[in-house]
Amino acid sequence: MRLGLYNAILHDRPLPAALEAIAEVGLTGIELNTGGFLPATHIPTFDDILVSDAARDDFLEIFDGTGVEIAGLNCNGNPLHPTRVIGDKHAEDVRRAIRLAQRLGQHRVVTMSGLPGGEPGSTRTNWVVNAWNSAALDVLDYQWEIAADFWRETDRLARDHDVKVALELHPQNLVFNSADVHKLIELTGATNVGVELDASHLFWQQMDPVTVVRHLGSLVFHAAAKDVRVNREWAALNGVLDNSFRRIPADEPRTNLGGDEWANEWPKNAAWDFVALGKGHDVEYWTEFLRALHEVDPDMMVNIEHEDVELGRLEGIAVAAEVLLAANAALEDSQAA
């Protein structure tokens, strides 16, 4: 397998220093952010690369001799957001990422399916968690029509540029489980839209990532290695859909998600947390996760995403890398036996 790191956690340093940090823990790839919720921090010459071979070659030269190569592009955002200042920008970021991928010789762009509002004229997204009433299905019918139009068009663009778009199955998006993946493909006839298998969001939904990989098969284009720890005491009281988040005021550091939307502070007594690999599931589990991915594509890129607030940036990367590398070694040993 090809093992790397999603670069968002290293946006605090320039690209050469980020590549050095990745190589030091034994990883060989970097998934570069290209817009959406986060800026393309490590691609300052983005616009130039799209039109200039010299700018492209200069950028690629940064990777020479580092032992780290580009392992896909990431443009996570909401291209279907009903507020145009957000939705239009994120949609264009996806299109630009596809064009950039071709320029850089890449074939994978990671993003999210997006989430519209619930009806015409909406300015806020509407995630239907449980469609037990007819009005909820009306909302979903409206949202799927919008999504199908966007992803049908985006699939054509991706196909024209020899790029596969991998959707993270992220809650608060229209496509967040296996059934949704099949529905999107059926509605659009897409050939170049599939899945980025991020295990973390499946864990807390009580899905099994290994089972999902084997079920979706060739629709899995890319993967993320991120773990989840379920905190049983609080999950027993509030369930995994607990909304005890805190709004972060403007005078505190906070992350903009587009327009006037911001990330909130995670619940203090959370039912579940994102953690470094090994803190939720052991090496044996991650070995089976890699085994399932290997069955789909032996050269699949599997990139660590670090969001464990209990560990520092480099510390968390090192902890996760040790587990992922051990899992990969165990997989190789079992195949050689």
Secondary structure per residue as TSV (DSSP state, phi and psi in degrees):
chain	resnum	aa	ss	phi	psi
A	1	M	-	360.0	159.3
A	2	R	E	-103.6	113.8
A	3	L	E	-109.6	129.1
A	4	G	E	-147.6	-157.2
A	5	L	E	-140.8	136.6
A	6	Y	E	-75.3	130.0
A	7	N	G	-80.2	-5.8
A	8	A	G	-55.3	-37.5
A	9	I	G	-68.3	-16.1
A	10	L	G	-108.9	19.9
A	11	H	T	-68.1	-6.8
A	12	D	T	-80.7	-2.3
A	13	R	S	-140.0	160.3
A	14	P	-	-67.1	162.5
A	15	L	H	-55.7	-46.6
A	16	P	H	-57.7	-39.2
A	17	A	H	-69.0	-34.8
A	18	A	H	-65.3	-42.6
A	19	L	H	-62.8	-39.0
A	20	E	H	-63.4	-42.2
A	21	A	H	-64.8	-37.1
A	22	I	H	-68.2	-45.3
A	23	A	H	-63.1	-36.0
A	24	E	H	-61.9	-27.5
A	25	V	T	-98.2	8.8
A	26	G	T	88.9	11.2
A	27	L	-	-92.3	159.1
A	28	T	-	-126.5	5.9
A	29	G	E	-138.1	155.5
A	30	I	E	-134.0	125.2
A	31	E	E	-92.3	118.2
A	32	L	E	-95.8	129.7
A	33	N	E	-72.1	136.8
A	34	T	-	-127.7	18.2
A	35	G	S	130.5	-163.2
A	36	G	T	83.1	-129.4
A	37	F	T	-64.7	-29.9
A	38	L	S	-123.0	150.3
A	39	P	-	-75.8	162.8
A	40	A	-	-83.6	64.8
A	41	T	T	-55.7	-40.7
A	42	H	T	-91.6	9.4
A	43	I	-	-129.1	66.4
A	44	P	T	-64.8	-20.9
A	45	T	T	-102.3	27.5
A	46	F	H	-46.6	-56.9
A	47	D	H	-60.0	-39.5
A	48	D	H	-67.4	-39.6
A	49	I	H	-61.2	-33.5
A	50	L	H	-63.7	-25.4
A	51	V	H	-123.1	-12.5
A	52	S	-	-122.1	121.9
A	53	D	H	-65.6	-34.7
A	54	A	H	-64.8	-43.5
A	55	A	H	-64.5	-39.5
A	56	R	H	-62.8	-47.3
A	57	D	H	-64.9	-38.0
A	58	D	H	-62.6	-41.0
A	59	F	H	-66.6	-46.5
A	60	L	H	-64.6	-27.4
A	61	E	H	-64.3	-24.8
A	62	I	T	-59.3	-29.0
A	63	F	T	-85.6	-13.8
A	64	D	T	-59.4	129.0
A	65	G	T	76.6	2.7
A	66	T	S	-87.7	-19.1
A	67	G	S	78.9	5.4
A	68	V	-	-124.3	131.7
A	69	E	E	-118.3	164.0
A	70	I	E	-67.6	130.5
A	71	A	E	-122.7	57.1
A	72	G	E	95.8	164.3
A	73	L	E	-116.0	150.4
A	74	N	E	-126.1	127.0
A	75	C	-	-134.4	47.5
A	76	N	-	-62.9	128.3
A	77	G	S	-173.8	-162.9
A	78	N	-	-124.3	88.1
A	79	P	T	-71.6	-5.7
A	80	L	T	-109.0	10.2
A	81	H	-	-58.0	134.6
A	82	P	S	-70.9	-20.1
A	83	T	S	-82.9	115.9
A	84	R	H	-61.9	-33.9
A	85	V	H	-61.8	-25.6
A	86	I	H	-94.0	-55.5
A	87	G	H	-61.0	-45.3
A	88	D	H	-64.2	-40.0
A	89	K	H	-66.6	-46.8
A	90	H	H	-66.3	-35.6
A	91	A	H	-65.0	-43.6
A	92	E	H	-67.2	-34.1
A	93	D	H	-61.4	-39.0
A	94	V	H	-63.1	-45.2
A	95	R	H	-64.2	-41.3
A	96	R	H	-65.3	-37.4
A	97	A	H	-64.2	-38.5
A	98	I	H	-63.5	-44.0
A	99	R	H	-66.0	-39.6
A	100	L	H	-65.0	-39.8
A	101	A	H	-56.7	-46.5
A	102	Q	H	-60.9	-41.1
A	103	R	H	-63.7	-33.1
A	104	L	H	-94.3	3.3
A	105	G	T	74.8	24.3
A	106	Q	-	-100.5	156.7
A	107	H	-	-129.5	11.4
A	108	R	E	-135.6	128.1
A	109	V	E	-124.4	122.8
A	110	V	E	-94.3	134.8
A	111	T	E	-155.4	-165.3
A	112	M	-	-120.8	158.2
A	113	S	-	-66.2	-28.2
A	114	G	-	91.7	169.0
A	115	L	-	-146.8	117.9
A	116	P	-	-79.0	-178.7
A	117	G	-	-74.9	-177.6
A	118	G	S	-92.0	-11.1
A	119	E	S	-165.4	163.6
A	120	P	T	-55.7	138.1
A	121	G	T	89.1	-3.3
A	122	S	-	-64.5	149.5
A	123	T	-	-119.3	-6.6
A	124	R	S	-120.9	147.3
A	125	T	-	-69.3	159.8
A	126	N	-	-139.3	102.7
A	127	W	-	-94.9	113.8
A	128	V	-	-82.2	110.0
A	129	V	S	-82.0	-37.4
A	130	N	-	-149.5	104.7
A	131	A	-	-86.0	63.3
A	132	W	-	-81.2	-17.4
A	133	N	S	-114.2	157.1
A	134	S	H	-63.2	-33.0
A	135	A	H	-63.7	-35.1
A	136	A	H	-65.4	-38.1
A	137	L	H	-69.4	-30.4
A	138	D	H	-62.9	-42.4
A	139	V	H	-60.6	-47.2
A	140	L	H	-63.5	-39.7
A	141	D	H	-58.7	-43.9
A	142	Y	H	-63.9	-44.4
A	143	Q	H	-67.0	-40.5
A	144	W	H	-66.2	-32.5
A	145	E	H	-63.6	-44.0
A	146	I	H	-64.0	-46.4
A	147	A	H	-63.4	-43.0
A	148	A	H	-61.9	-41.9
A	149	D	H	-62.1	-46.1
A	150	F	H	-66.3	-46.0
A	151	W	H	-78.0	-23.2
A	152	R	H	-65.4	-44.8
A	153	E	H	-67.9	-42.8
A	154	T	H	-66.9	-35.3
A	155	D	H	-61.2	-41.0
A	156	R	H	-62.5	-43.0
A	157	L	H	-62.3	-45.1
A	158	A	H	-62.0	-43.1
A	159	R	H	-62.8	-40.9
A	160	D	H	-64.2	-24.8
A	161	H	T	-106.4	10.3
A	162	D	T	56.8	45.2
A	163	V	-	-124.5	140.9
A	164	K	E	-103.4	128.7
A	165	V	E	-96.4	120.7
A	166	A	E	-106.8	115.2
A	167	L	E	-89.7	125.3
A	168	E	E	-73.1	128.8
A	169	L	-	-79.7	77.2
A	170	H	-	-106.7	122.4
A	171	P	S	-53.5	160.7
A	172	Q	S	64.7	26.0
A	173	N	S	-130.6	159.9
A	174	L	S	-67.5	-37.2
A	175	V	-	-103.5	107.6
A	176	F	-	-138.2	5.9
A	177	N	S	-150.5	-179.6
A	178	S	H	-63.7	-42.3
A	179	A	H	-60.5	-39.3
A	180	D	H	-65.6	-37.0
A	181	V	H	-60.4	-49.2
A	182	H	H	-61.7	-39.4
A	183	K	H	-63.9	-42.6
A	184	L	H	-62.2	-44.3
A	185	I	H	-65.1	-40.5
A	186	E	H	-65.3	-39.4
A	187	L	H	-72.4	-31.6
A	188	T	H	-104.8	-21.6
A	189	G	-	66.5	23.8
A	190	A	-	-63.9	141.9
A	191	T	S	-111.5	-21.5
A	192	N	S	-119.1	18.6
A	193	V	E	-119.1	127.5
A	194	G	E	-149.3	-137.7
A	195	V	E	-127.0	139.8
A	196	E	E	-98.5	115.1
A	197	L	E	-84.8	89.6
A	198	D	E	-91.3	109.4
A	199	A	H	-63.0	-29.3
A	200	S	H	-60.5	-45.8
A	201	H	H	-71.7	-23.0
A	202	L	H	-75.6	-38.7
A	203	F	H	-54.4	-51.5
A	204	W	H	-76.1	-14.8
A	205	Q	T	-85.2	1.3
A	206	Q	T	71.5	25.6
A	207	M	-	-94.3	157.7
A	208	D	-	-107.2	111.0
A	209	P	H	-55.3	-37.4
A	210	V	H	-63.9	-44.8
A	211	T	H	-63.2	-40.8
A	212	V	H	-64.7	-42.9
A	213	V	H	-58.0	-47.9
A	214	R	H	-69.4	-30.0
A	215	H	H	-71.9	-46.6
A	216	L	H	-78.0	-27.7
A	217	G	G	55.3	-121.0
A	218	S	G	-68.4	-7.3
A	219	L	G	-77.6	-10.7
A	220	V	E	-86.3	114.2
A	221	F	E	-100.7	-23.5
A	222	H	E	-160.7	163.3
A	223	A	E	-146.5	152.8
A	224	A	E	-123.5	137.9
A	225	A	E	-104.4	100.4
A	226	K	-	-144.1	136.0
A	227	D	E	-103.9	163.2
A	228	V	E	-133.4	139.2
A	229	R	E	-112.7	121.4
A	230	V	E	-86.0	123.7
A	231	N	-	-91.3	96.2
A	232	R	H	-57.5	-36.6
A	233	E	H	-59.1	-46.6
A	234	W	H	-83.7	-31.1
A	235	A	H	-63.6	-36.2
A	236	A	H	-64.1	-30.2
A	237	L	H	-90.0	-38.8
A	238	N	H	-120.7	-7.7
A	239	G	-	71.2	173.0
A	240	V	T	-83.2	-4.2
A	241	L	T	-100.9	19.7
A	242	D	-	-55.5	133.5
A	243	N	-	-112.7	34.5
A	244	S	-	-82.6	49.4
A	245	F	-	-84.7	156.4
A	246	R	B	-109.5	130.8
A	247	R	-	-69.0	126.4
A	248	I	-	-88.7	121.3
A	249	P	-	-69.9	164.7
A	250	A	T	-65.4	-21.7
A	251	D	T	-88.0	5.6
A	252	E	S	-114.1	152.9
A	253	P	-	-59.4	133.6
A	254	R	-	-154.3	160.2
A	255	T	-	-103.5	121.8
A	256	N	E	-77.1	137.2
A	257	L	E	-108.4	9.3
A	258	G	E	116.3	139.9
A	259	G	T	56.5	-129.3
A	260	D	T	-110.6	40.2
A	261	E	E	-114.0	140.6
A	262	W	E	-136.1	151.0
A	263	A	-	-70.1	139.1
A	264	N	-	-93.2	167.1
A	265	E	B	-79.7	135.3
A	266	W	-	-61.8	146.1
A	267	P	-	-54.6	142.4
A	268	K	T	-65.2	-46.4
A	269	N	T	-107.4	72.2
A	270	A	-	-75.1	143.8
A	271	A	S	-67.9	-26.2
A	272	W	E	-155.8	156.4
A	273	D	E	-136.0	149.3
A	274	F	E	-74.9	131.3
A	275	V	E	-136.8	164.0
A	276	A	-	-65.3	152.2
A	277	L	T	-51.9	136.7
A	278	G	T	100.0	-21.2
A	279	K	S	-87.9	-14.8
A	280	G	S	-116.5	-38.0
A	281	H	S	-139.3	140.3
A	282	D	-	-83.1	178.9
A	283	V	H	-57.9	-38.3
A	284	E	H	-59.2	-41.9
A	285	Y	H	-64.8	-45.7
A	286	W	H	-67.2	-27.2
A	287	T	H	-62.9	-43.6
A	288	E	H	-68.9	-33.5
A	289	F	H	-62.0	-47.6
A	290	L	H	-64.9	-36.2
A	291	R	H	-61.0	-45.0
A	292	A	H	-63.5	-42.0
A	293	L	H	-64.6	-39.6
A	294	H	H	-61.4	-35.3
A	295	E	H	-63.7	-31.0
A	296	V	H	-80.9	-46.6
A	297	D	-	-157.3	108.7
A	298	P	T	-61.5	-20.1
A	299	D	T	-103.7	16.7
A	300	M	-	-61.9	141.6
A	301	M	E	-84.7	127.5
A	302	V	E	-123.5	110.5
A	303	N	E	-114.9	129.7
A	304	I	E	-66.3	137.1
A	305	E	-	-118.9	119.3
A	306	H	-	-99.8	115.2
A	307	E	-	-136.8	27.9
A	308	D	-	-85.8	106.9
A	309	V	T	-73.9	-10.0
A	310	E	T	-82.1	-10.6
A	311	L	S	-125.0	145.8
A	312	G	-	-67.2	172.9
A	313	R	H	-58.0	-60.8
A	314	L	H	-69.8	-36.2
A	315	E	H	-61.3	-46.9
A	316	G	H	-65.3	-39.6
A	317	I	H	-62.0	-43.6
A	318	A	H	-64.3	-42.1
A	319	V	H	-62.0	-47.1
A	320	A	H	-66.3	-41.7
A	321	A	H	-62.6	-40.1
A	322	E	H	-59.7	-43.3
A	323	V	H	-68.3	-45.3
A	324	L	H	-65.6	-41.0
A	325	L	H	-66.7	-37.4
A	326	A	H	-65.8	-39.6
A	327	A	H	-64.9	-41.2
A	328	N	H	-66.1	-40.1
A	329	A	H	-63.1	-41.2
A	330	A	H	-64.2	-38.6
A	331	L	H	-62.4	-46.9
A	332	E	H	-62.4	-40.7
A	333	D	H	-62.5	-41.7
A	334	S	H	-68.8	-32.3
A	335	Q	H	-74.0	-29.7
A	336	A	H	-80.8	-21.2
A	337	A	-	-68.8	360.0
